[in-house]
Amino acid sequence: MKIVVLNGSPKGEISVTMQYVAYIRKKFPGHTYEIFNVAQDIRKIEKDTAVWNTIVGSIRSADLVLWAFPLYYLVVCSQYKRFIELIFERKAQDVFAGTYAASLSTSIHFFDQTAHAYIHAVSDDLGMKYLGFYSAEMKDLLSEVEQKRLETFASLLFTAVQETCPVQRENAPLVWPNYTYVPGTEHEPLDTGTKKVVILTDADGNSPNLAAMTDRLLKIFPGPVEMINLHDVNIRGGCLGCCQCGYNNTCVYNDGYTDFFKNRLVPADIIIMAGSVHDRYLSSTWKQFFDRSFFNGHTPGLGGKQIGFVIAGPLHQIPSLKETLVAWADNGGCHAQFVTDEVTDSGELDALLDALAVRLVHCAEAGYIPPRTFYAIGGHKIFRDNIYAGMRFVFQADYRYYQEHGMFDFPQADLKTRLLNAILIPLTKIPGFRKKVFADMKHHMIEPFGPVLRNACPETPD
Ligand SMILES: Cc1cc2nc3c(=O)[nH]c(=O)nc-3n(C[C@H](O)[C@H](O)[C@H](O)COP(=O)(O)O)c2cc1C
């Protein structure tokens, strides 16, 4: 059996993910493996047709394509994303169609599910037969139990391919809105007060609706609005995953990204992020923007901002894309609101964009950031534990930040709860005490709220 591995690590062979591939290779030496470092070599692949043809030629004769990648910002890295875009731009879908596919990732399990959902959907769009994924924590391979699990996964995967297992497509083809948005001329200019607004777009002339949507927003915000096109920012390339920024938040690239981020985005109160759907995500240009913000480590670089996602294309047919954007904002301490062009006519979109602008300003004025959800609470616990322990050496800047901001909030440090547990849990061994406490649990649960409600407005009767 011939297996083509598409390596999605910008680090090429010197990659954690590739250790997992190497392990599978050692355990199943009877197959032929061809590995292409598509993320690392993306520039060559884009420019040199011979390099592209070699990869495509190899995939043509493959029995299985293994998408093997590290997680980057809840999906794959921008370079890998660009490779996927090239497949569609160069109309090479037929090369992949009918071939079995599976995905393998390494990460710290922060939104691994959305990354695999993305690859699954792309595989479906390419007409591949997607057989499932394996999501390893970076260090899993060091444990014998996990080695065995990986071996079993590979064995089952190879058997399914050899037995030509039938596979069902899960992601329906995307249906794009098919009207041209023409913004109306009527609109109420909005008073943004002292709030600074930035519209960040990746418009490249291929999405008239996207350009029209940001035009409308530019007109609604009369105040100090800055429109920045990501194509005009001096960004030399995608994140290399070198982690050198972990020491003091300084990126190895000597380009305009850090300055742009710190001096043009951080001062804003409201950031409109405008982009169009490309395959099952936004463009690789947008992905590059997210990936390069890694110089901030695992700290909220844009914390406290109102984010308006303005998207052209079928966002609501791609739940995992919406999820990654919501989770990115939630995890970064921002407030995200969305408008897309998935409506029936221009008037409806005018109204939605106008309302979005008003809501963004109201929320900015009120300083409103919603309570964090599972995305951010879960993310915080993953990052907190890793930065305190296994990742502390590499991410020393994060460690300092977490310490200064009281983010090492381990429950073991909550002495009051520990003391109460130490006293009350032994008491529940006494049947009479237990019966009384548990019978009245509903009241015990609401007891602490009593004083809060009484003080909320002392004049209002209970
Ligand atoms: C820019 C960047 C973004 C990352 N984003 C995520 C993430 O969203 N979720 C996660 O679990 N791990 C994330 N990671 C951790 C990597 O996925 C992990 O270290 C992986 O094992 C690296 O594999 P590689 O050596 O093959 O590149 C990120 C790492 C980098 C450098």
The ligand as an SDF file (V2000), in Angstrom:
LIG
                    3D

 31 33  0  0  0  0  0  0  0  0999 V2000
    1.5050   29.3110   16.3880 C   0  0  0  0  0  0  0  0  0  0  0  0
    1.1130   28.1110   17.1780 C   0  0  0  0  0  0  0  0  0  0  0  0
   -0.2220   27.8980   17.4390 C   0  0  0  0  0  0  0  0  0  0  0  0
   -0.6260   26.7680   18.1570 C   0  0  0  0  0  0  0  0  0  0  0  0
   -1.9510   26.5810   18.3730 N   0  0  0  0  0  0  0  0  0  0  0  0
   -2.3720   25.4930   19.0500 C   0  0  0  0  0  0  0  0  0  0  0  0
   -3.7610   25.2780   19.2770 C   0  0  0  0  0  0  0  0  0  0  0  0
   -4.6360   26.0460   18.8370 O   0  0  0  0  0  0  0  0  0  0  0  0
   -4.1320   24.1830   19.9810 N   0  0  0  0  0  0  0  0  0  0  0  0
   -3.2090   23.3150   20.5060 C   0  0  0  0  0  0  0  0  0  0  0  0
   -3.6150   22.3620   21.1600 O   0  0  0  0  0  0  0  0  0  0  0  0
   -1.8770   23.4720   20.2690 N   0  0  0  0  0  0  0  0  0  0  0  0
   -1.4400   24.5380   19.5590 C   0  0  0  0  0  0  0  0  0  0  0  0
   -0.1100   24.7140   19.3210 N   0  0  0  0  0  0  0  0  0  0  0  0
    0.8470   23.6750   19.7840 C   0  0  0  0  0  0  0  0  0  0  0  0
    1.2830   22.7420   18.6350 C   0  0  0  0  0  0  0  0  0  0  0  0
    0.1750   22.2130   17.9690 O   0  0  0  0  0  0  0  0  0  0  0  0
    2.1050   21.5800   19.1710 C   0  0  0  0  0  0  0  0  0  0  0  0
    3.2310   22.0880   19.8040 O   0  0  0  0  0  0  0  0  0  0  0  0
    2.4990   20.5820   18.1020 C   0  0  0  0  0  0  0  0  0  0  0  0
    2.8240   19.3580   18.7110 O   0  0  0  0  0  0  0  0  0  0  0  0
    3.7080   21.0250   17.2960 C   0  0  0  0  0  0  0  0  0  0  0  0
    3.9650   20.0300   16.3170 O   0  0  0  0  0  0  0  0  0  0  0  0
    5.1420   20.0970   15.2640 P   0  0  0  0  0  0  0  0  0  0  0  0
    6.4340   20.0190   16.0500 O   0  0  0  0  0  0  0  0  0  0  0  0
    4.9150   18.8940   14.4140 O   0  0  0  0  0  0  0  0  0  0  0  0
    5.0450   21.3690   14.5070 O   0  0  0  0  0  0  0  0  0  0  0  0
    0.3420   25.8390   18.6280 C   0  0  0  0  0  0  0  0  0  0  0  0
    1.6960   26.0680   18.3710 C   0  0  0  0  0  0  0  0  0  0  0  0
    2.0730   27.1920   17.6560 C   0  0  0  0  0  0  0  0  0  0  0  0
    3.5370   27.4170   17.3780 C   0  0  0  0  0  0  0  0  0  0  0  0
  1  2  1  0
  2  3  1  0
  2 30  2  0
  3  4  2  0
  4  5  1  0
  4 28  1  0
  5  6  2  0
  6  7  1  0
  6 13  1  0
  7  8  2  0
  7  9  1  0
  9 10  1  0
 10 11  2  0
 10 12  1  0
 12 13  2  0
 13 14  1  0
 14 15  1  0
 14 28  1  0
 15 16  1  0
 16 17  1  0
 16 18  1  0
 18 19  1  0
 18 20  1  0
 20 21  1  0
 20 22  1  0
 22 23  1  0
 23 24  1  0
 24 25  2  0
 24 26  1  0
 24 27  1  0
 28 29  2  0
 29 30  1  0
 30 31  1  0
M  END
$$$$
